[in-house]
Amino acid sequence: MECIASFIVTVICNINTTLCAECLDDVTIITPDRTPYRAGDELTCSPNGYHEPIYSWTVDGVVDSSTSTQVLREGEHVYVCTATHTVDNVTCTESDSRTVTAYSKYQTNTILL
């Protein structure tokens, strides 16, 4: 007697299920290589994802620019980069922040003894 096993595999796909596999994984603010930072140096918003996002930078809580880079201002400021994109009607958003002090290019360091 021969036994034959038969399996039926049913795959159910729900069209209302949203996969965020194409969302941004992470956003990182890249600082200049040299320190101390100078006013005029740039921060770069670097998203890790499949699509080019829309950028938004805030400086001390105020919206400042909408490019992938942000010019440093003199003094200590909080910079936040937010990268947003929409895939199949799903909006994905990631942010990163840095507190950075930038000095004037004319400012010199003073050593107190």
N, C-alpha and C positions, 0 to 999 in steps of 0.2 A: 504494500500500500504506500502510495506516495502522498506526502503532506506538503501542500503549498500554502505558504503564509502570504496573505495579501494585506497591504496597508494602504489606507487612504489618508493623505495628508491634506488638510484644509488650511489654506492661508487666508486670513481675514485681514483686509486692509480697511482702516477707517479713514475716510477722506477728511474728517475733521481733526485728525491728529496732526499736531505740528511738531516737526523735528527742527531743533535749532542747531543742527550739525554745521550749518553754514554761518552761524553767528560768530561774532568776535570771541576769541578765547580769552584775551587779555589785552590790556592797553598799558604801555610803559612810556614814561617820560624819560627821554634820553638827554642827559646833561652834557655840556661841553667837556672836552677831555682835560682842559687845564683849569686849575684853581689858583687864586681866587677868581670867581666869575666877574666879568665886567659888564656894565650896562651896554647893551647892544649885542651881546652874545645871544645865541638862540637855543631854545629848548625844542626838541622834536618829539612829537606824539607818534608812537610806533604801535599800531594795532597788529594783533596776531589773528588774522582771519582771511577769508576767501574773497571778500568784496571790499572795494575802496569805500571807506565810510565818509560821512559828513563830519567835519571837525568843529568843535566849539571850545574855545579857551576862555576861562575866567581868571581874572587877576584880582585877588582880595574880594571875591564874590561878585565882581562886575564883569559881564560879558565883554570880551575885548576883541577877539578875532575868530575867523572861521577857516584857517589854513592848518596845515600839519605842523607848522612851526610857530613859535612865539618868541618875540624879542624880549630880553630881560630888561627890566627897568632898574634904575638905581635904587638901592635900599633893599630891605627885606620884604618879600611879598610871597603870598601863597598862590601858586599857579595850578590850575586844574584843567586837564585836557579830557574832553568827553568825545568819544567816537561813536557815531550812531549810523546804522544802516538798516534798510528794510528788505527782507527776503520773503517772497510769497505772502505779503501782507502781515508779516511779523516784524516788529521793530526790535532791534537788538542794540543795547547801549552798554558801554563799559567806560570807566573813568579811572584816572590816576591823578595824584596830586603830589606836589613838592613845595616845600618852603625853601626859598632860595634867596641868598643875599648877594647882590651884585654891586660892585664898586664902580665909581666913575673912573674912566681911563686916566684921569689926571690925579686921582687920589693916591697917596702913598701910605704905606703902613708905617705907623709910628711905634717904636719900641720904648716902653717906659721902663726905666731902671729904678 
